Amino acid sequence: MNTVEALELILEQERLYALFQPIVGCRRQAVYGYEALIRGPSDSLLHSPLKLFDAAARNGRLVELDLLCRKVAIARFGELALPGRLFLNVTPQTVMEADFRSGETSRFLAEHGLSGNRVVIELTEQFPIHDYDVMRAAVQHYRAMGFSIAMDDLGAGYSGLRQWSELRPDYVKIDRHFVQGVDQDSGKRDFVRSIMEMARSLGCQVVAEGIETLEEYRTLWSSGLELGQGYYFARPAAQPARKVSTVLPAQRQEQRAKVGPANVGELARPVPPVNGRAPAEQVAHLFENDPSLRSVPVLDGEQRALGLARRADVLNLFASRYGRALYSRRPIVDLIQTEALRIPQGLALEALSQRITDMQGLAGDEDFIIIDRDDRYLGLGTIIDLLRAITEQQLRSARYANPLTGLPGNVPINTHIQQLLDQQRPFIVAYCDMDNFKAFNDRYGYAQGDDLILALSRLLQESLQPGLDFLGHIGGDDFMLVMKSADWHNRLREVLRRFETLAPWHYSETDRQAQGIRCRDRQDRPCFHPIVSLSVAVAPVPAGRFANPYDIASVMGELKAQAKARPGNSLFVDRRAYEEQDAAYPRPPRQRQAC
């Protein structure tokens, strides 16, 4: 059988099948949609899509094949009831052909109960585009049907930048050539950053294709990538995953080396100390030989700080007419300021900043002594270093903050957890997730959905004990509490009680009276979605039990499923940890809460 006969058989018998590859939303860390990838029969000469489309183009059957691909992809997508958006590959050349039939895609969608706003038309760049007026008209036609537009393989085809400028797509997919090895190629990184900057200015989302390694994804993610696709997440499959099983770098990457200091210990500079019995002349020589040296820590025999010998104070004494004769043999401890600031290494930067703000008369280049848990000397810090670190922390928080709530996102959440793990102190992690939120969002729209998310975020913020507890927004309706407060269990119970009162008032009177939403599913069967409730899964974290945040994340997935399996507002606590848990936290009551 030759290629012409193979093509005829495929078109006549509709012998195509669809695979789907997830497109991952990097911020929400969830599947955003799927690209449909068509294959010919496995035993055919035209199994490969490249050979299939080449044969169709050479034999004048391109429009017919293109429409059949859409039909098969839409049918299978509907059968699998996949979440998110469907990305459909469309060859621009087909819309210019005389036998192109308008409205076929909408008809296919209607047959399978899918709406046009879930479809993204991917315009591939396999052939040169000569008539942009026709292309613009085609794009307007698709948009009028509710479809979004994506430009595929940017950088690989004939006229990528012009096509982008002319057609103004909603999505741009960066060709895999610029993604593969991006972590090792500065030129590719510069290209990707430029594309992302252009996309932001044009209100366009960027999809990076062909991500295969953690390092590639980490590099792209740190550049602000919104959507990713590739073998790193999942291979194309006839029945694709609905959740991302690969842990994303937002959860895995070791952020502490990148995000700057978070506590005082990380500001410490190792300035060599002197013993308090050392003669003052020895310290004066240190200052004379090193013009950059501002202070010298003075310690006792057990390495505990007695105070600071400051440059100006020591040299002024020796500059007087009889200073050297009077002071050179005196122990330095007799001549220093013993009231110098001594700051524990584990103190948070914010707490130190507040403490210094409350003091008066401190200069920007003032040194302070940093000590360990046993009051032993670790190093020196300066007010300037503190202010610089606080500024970096604020900029980082703004960069990684959730755009809706302004709360810290995944990077600050993981950084905070890692800091607590490093301190070897017990705490609890509580994952909060709304149930039936999608039904609420579908009924009332995104604006009211955002209002409900904001209401929950305010409620959770009010539950925190300042200085001990931390709240982050993972994305969507998912929040993470990291708590050191001893009464965390009571605080979470109060959150559930208040949310149970709050949630119904976001519904209409009719739905409130019905205790939920009555509607019909895709098969036109009646269904009912109860009023939104809150599931809270709690993992106690004893000192030494976990090494990093993503070890905790793997446990939280199981606990979250347990919490959501219970109807209504529920609190599920992992009691397995209590054999190890420090007595600093009281055990919650035996009964599980369903407030």
N, C-alpha and C positions, 0 to 999 in steps of 0.2 A: 504494500500500500504506500503510495507516494503522499507528499504533504498536502496536495490539493484534495485527494480523497479523504485523508485523515481530517482535514479541516471541515469538509462537507459533512462527514459523519458526526463530528463534535457539535456542529451547529444544528444539524437536523435532529439529533437525539438529546441535545442539551447536556452533553457529557462533560460538564465542568463541575468542579467542587471548590469550596471556599475554605481557606484557613484564616485565622484571625490572630493578629499580634497585638498585645496590649500597648497602649500609649499611656505613660504614667505621669500623673500630676505630681511634680516634685514638692510642692508646698504641702499639699494635703496627704502626700505619701499614699496615694490610692490610684486605682485605675481610672483614667479620664475618659478613655474610649478605646476603640479597636480599629486597626487598619485591616480591611478585607484584602486578602491576597489570593488570586485565582490561579488554579492549576488545571492543566489538561489531564486526561486519563493517564494513570501510571504506566500503562502498556502502550502508550501512543508516542509517535515521533514528535508530537507537539505537547508533551507534558510540560516542558519549560514555558513560562509565560513569554519570555523573549522570542522564542521560536514561534509561539502561537500567534502573537501580534504581528510579527514580521510576515508570516504566511498570510494573515488576514489582510494586511496592507497591500501586499503584492497581488492579491487576488480580488481586490475591491470589496472585501467583506468586513472592513474595519468597523463600520457602524453597527452591523449586525452582531459582531462579536462583543463590541463594547456594551451594547444594551443587554446582551445575554449575561455578561459578567455582572452587571448591576442587579439583574433579576435574581441570579443565583445567590449573590452576596446578601441582598436584602432578605430573601426568603430564609436563608440559614440564620442570619442575625436575629430575625424575628422568632424562629423556632427555638433558638437557644435562650431567648429573652435576656440577652446580654445587656449589662448596664452601660450608661454613658453614651458617647457619640460614635457613629459609624463613619469612618473615613473611607470614601469610595474613590478609587483611581479612575480618572477619566482622561482620555487622550484628547487634547484640544482640537486636533484635526477633525474629529468626528462631528463637531458642531458646525463645521463648514461644509460638510458633505450634503449633497442634494437629497439623499435618502434618510437624513437624520429626522427622527420623529420626536417633536417636542412633547413634554408632559408624560413620557413613559416612566420616568423615575418616580414621579408622584403617584402614578397608578400602582406601581409595584409596592410602594410604601403603604398605600391605602389598603391593599390586599392583605397586608400583614400587620395592620394596626399600629404603624409607626408614623410619627409626626416628622415633618420636614425639618424642624429646628434641631433634630438630633443628627442630621446628616451633614457631613463635610465633604464637599467635592474637591478631590485632589487633582489638580491639573499637572500632568506629567510633562517633562521637557524633552521627550524623546525625539520630537520633530521640530524644525524651525517654524516660528510663527511669523507670517508675513502681513496678515490683515488684522491689525489691532482693533479696528472698529468693530469687526465681526466678533472678536474675542470679548470686547467690552460689552457688547450686546448680549452675548451668551452668559457672561457673568451676571449681568443685571437680571437676565431671565431666571437663573438659578436662585439668586437672592430673593427675587419676587416670590418664589415658591417656599421661602423660608430656609434655604440651604446656606451654610457658610462655605467660604472658599479657602482652599489651601493651595499653596504653590509648592510643588514637590521638587526635591533634589536641587535646591538652590546651589549654584556654583558648578553644577555638572553639565549643564545644557548649553543651549545656543545663545540665549538672551535673557539670562536670569534677572539682572538688575533692571533692565528695561521692562520686562514683564511685571516685576514687582511694582515698579513705578506706575505702569499703565493700568494694571488690574486692581491694585490695592487689596490684596487678599487679607483674610482674617487670620490666617496661619501661614507661616513660612517654615518649610522643613529643610534643614541644613543637610547637604549631601554627606554621606558617610565618610567620604574622603577626608573631610575636614574634622571629623570626629575621631577617627581611628588614630591613636597615638597623640592625641591633642595634649596629653599630660607631658609629653616629651618634646613637643615641637612649638617653639615660641611663635612662629609664623602662623600656625593654625590657631593658636590661642588668640592672637591679635585679630585674625579674620573673624573668629566666632564672636569676640567681644564687639567688634564693629557691627556685625549683623544684629546683635542683641540691642545695641544702642539705636540703630536705625529702626528696628522693630518697635521699640518703646516710643520713639518719636512719631511713628505712624499708627500707633494703637494696635499693633499686630503681635500675636503670640508666636514664639519660636519653639519648634520641635526639633530636637537633635536626633537624627537617625543613626543606627549602627553602633550604639553604645555596647561595648562588649566586656569592659573591665571596670572594676571598682575605681581604679585610678582615673580612667577617662571620665567616669560619671562625677567623681569628686571634683575634678578640675572644672567641668561644665557647671556643676551645681554651685561652686564657689563664685562663678561668673554671673550667677543669677538666672540659670536655666529654669524655665517654667514647665516644659514638657519633654519627656525623654522616651526613646524607643530603642529596643535592641535586645540581643541575646543576654545581656547582663540581667535584664528583668525576666524575659520569657521568649522562647522561640515561637514562631507561628504554629498554631495547632488547630485541629478541627473542633476541639472543645477546649477553648482557652481558659486560663485561670481568671477568676473574678476578683481575686485579691493578689497583691504583690507579695510573693513569698520571700524574695530577696530583701535582706535588710538594707535600707537605703543609707548612704553616707551621712545624711542628716542625723541618723540615729547612731551610725557606727564610727564615724571619723573621730580621731583623737583631736579634739578641739583645743585642748588646754595649751598646746604649743602655739596656737594661732590666735587665740582670742584675747591674750594679754592676761595680766595678773588679776586675781579675784580676791585674794586676801593679802594681809600685810607681809607674810613670810616671803611672798614672791617679789617684793620690792627690795629685799635685803641685798646690800653691797658688802662683800667680804673685806672690810677695812681691818688690817692687822691691829690687834689691841696691845696694850701694855699693862703690866702688873701695877697695882696701886702703890707698891713700894719702890717702883722705879724712880730714879732721880729726875727732877723736873728738867735738868739740862738735856737728858736723853730725849725727852719729848720735844724740847725746843729744837734740837738738831733734826728731828723728823720733819718739822714744819719748814725749817730753813732749806732742807734738801729737796723738798717736794712742794712747789708753789701751789699745786692743785689740791693739796690736802687741807680740808677745812676743820675736821675734828678727829680726835683719836679716842676710841673707847678705853676706859680704864676698868680693869677687872680685879676681883679678888682671887685667892688661890683656887677656888672652885669654879672659875670661869663665870661668876655672876657679876653683872654690871654694877659698878659703883657710881659711875657718872661719865661725863664727857669732858675731855680737855679740848677747849676750843682754840683755834689758831690765834685769833685776835687777843684773847685773854693771856695766853702763854707768852706770845712775842712782846706784848706791851709790858709785861713784867720784866722781861730781859732787856728791853730797850731803855729802861731807866738807868740813871747814873750808877747806882749801886745794885741794880737788879740781879746781875749775874752772881755777884758775891753773896747776895742775900738768899737767893732762891735755887741756885744750881744744884745743891745737894739735898734740898727738901724733897720728901716723897711727893710725887705728883698728886696723890689722893688729897693732900692738904690744900691744893690750889685749884681744884676743879669745881664745877657746878654739879652738885649731887642731885639737884632737882630735875635733871634731864629726863625727857619723856622716855618711858620704857613701855613698849607696845608688844603684846603677845602676837606670835606669828599667825595664829588662826583667826585673828580679828578681821571681820569683813571690811573691805575698803570703805563702804558707806558708813559703817559705824565709826571708823577712824576719822573720816571726813567730818562727821557730826561732832565728834569729840574735839577736834582741832578748831572747828568753827566756833565752838563755845568758849575757846581760850582767846586771850588777847596778847598782842605784842610779839607774835611769831612771824619771822621773816620767811620769804619764799625759799631761801637756801638753808633754812634751819634743818639740822640733823636730829633724828631721834633713834633710840636704840631699839632693836628688834630682838626679842627673847623667845626661847622655846618654852615648853610646858613646865620645865623645871627651873625657870627664871635664868637659864644660862644664855650667854651672848651668842647671837647668830650673825648679826651684821648691822649695818646702818641704813636708814632710809631718809629721804628728804621730802619736805613739803611739796617741792616742785614735782618730784617723781609721783607723789600721791595725786596731785592735781592732774598730771598727764594721764595717769592710769584711770582716774575717774572719768575724764573726758573720753578716753578710748572706750570705756565700758558703756558710756551713754550713747556714743555713736554706734557701737556694736548692737546695743539693745534696739536702737531705732532701725538699724538695717534688718535685723532678724525679727522685728516685731510683727505680729499678725496685723494686717491692714485694717481689719474690721474692729477688733477690740483694743488694739495697741498693746496687748500683752506679749510677753516674751514667747518666741516661737521655738522650734525644735532645737536649734543650736544652743541658745541660752539654757533651755531645760536640761539638755544633756550635760552642759558645762557645770550647771549647779549640782546635779546629781553626782558627777564625777568628783567635785570638790568635797562633798559630804562623804563619799566613799573613801577618799584619800585621808580624811580626818579620822576615819575609823570610829565614827559615832553613829548610833542607831537613829533611824528615821522611818517614816512610812511613805509609800507612793500610792496615790489614789487616782485611778483613771475614771473620768466622768464622761458618760456618753448618753445622749438622748435617744430614747426609743420612739419609733413611729414619726420621727422628724421628717422623713422624706414625704410621707403622705401629707403632713401639715404644709410643707413647702410647695408641694404640687397643688394643693387646694388654694392656699392663700398668697402664693407668690414669694419671690426672693426677698422683697423688702420686708414683709412681715416675718419671714424666716430669720432675717438678720436681726430684727427687733427681739425675737425670742432668744437668739444666741447672745445678744448684748445683755438682756435681762438676766440670763444665767451667769454670764461673766461677772456682773455686778454682785449678784448673790454670792458667788464663790469668793470674790474679793472681800466681801464683808465677813466671811467666815475665817479669815486668816488671823493668826496672832502675829502682830508686827515684830519683826526681828527674828522670828523662828520659822515661819511658814512661807512657802513660795507657790505662785500660781503661774502656769504657762498655758498657752493656747496652741494645741497641736494642729488644729485646722478644722474647718467645718463646725460640727457641734461637739467636738472632742476636746476635753481639757485635762490637764495634768496638775495635781496638787502634790507638793513635796512638803511634808509636815514634820516638825520636831516638837510641836506643842503636846504636852502630856494628855490633854483632853481632846485629842484629835477625833476620837470616836463620837463624842457628844457633838462636836462641831459638824461632822458629816451628817449625823442624824438630823440636826437642825436644818442643814441644807436641803435634805430630802423633804422634811416637813414643809418648809417654805416653798419649795418648788411645786409640791403637790397643790398648794393653794394658788400659786402664781400662774401655772400653765393654762388652766381652763379659761382665764380671762383674755387669752390671746385668740380664742375661738369665737365664732359667731354665736348668737343666742341659740340658734337651732342646733348647732353642733355641740354646744355646751350642754343643752338639755339631753341630747342623745348620748352624751359621754364619749363622743368621738365622731368620726367622719364616715358616712355611708356613701359608697360609690360603686362603680362597676369596674371589673378588671378587663384585661385585653380580650378575654373570651366572652365578654359581656355578662359575666356572672356577678351577682351582688356580693360585695365584700364590705368589711367594717374595720376601721383602724381606730383603736382607742386613743384617747387624749394623750399627748406626749408625756412620757415619764422619764425619770432619770435613773440610770444604772451606774453604781459606783463600785469599782473593784479595787480592793486594798491589798497591797503587798507590804508587810512589815520587812524592814531591811536591817537585820542585826549587823553589828560590826563584823567585817570579814566574810560575810556570806556571798557577796557579789564582787566581781572585779571591775565591772564597767557598766555603763547605762544600758547597753544592748543586751547584757545578760538579764537585767531586770525586765527589759521590754519583752523578752521571750516568755517570761513567767506571766507578765501582765496580759498577754494575749489569751492564755488559758483562763485566767481569772475573770477577764472581761466577758468571755463566753458564758462562764458560770453565772455572772451577775445578770446578763441579758436574758438568760434562760428563765429567770424568775419574772412573773408578771408584775406590772406596776413599778413604783419607785422602790429600788432595792439597794442594799448595801451588802456586798459579799467580801468577807475578810479571809485571807489565806491563813488558816490556823496552824499550818505545818511549821511556820516560822517561830511559833511561840516557845518551842523547846529551846531555841537558841536566843530568843529576843531578850535584850537587856531589860532589867526590871525598871528602867526609867519610864517605861510606858505601861500603864495599867491595861490588863486584858479587857477586851470588850465583853459584854454579856454573852452567854452561850447562845441565846436565840438570835437568828439572823433577822435583820430588820427588813421589813417591807412597808415602809412608812407611807 
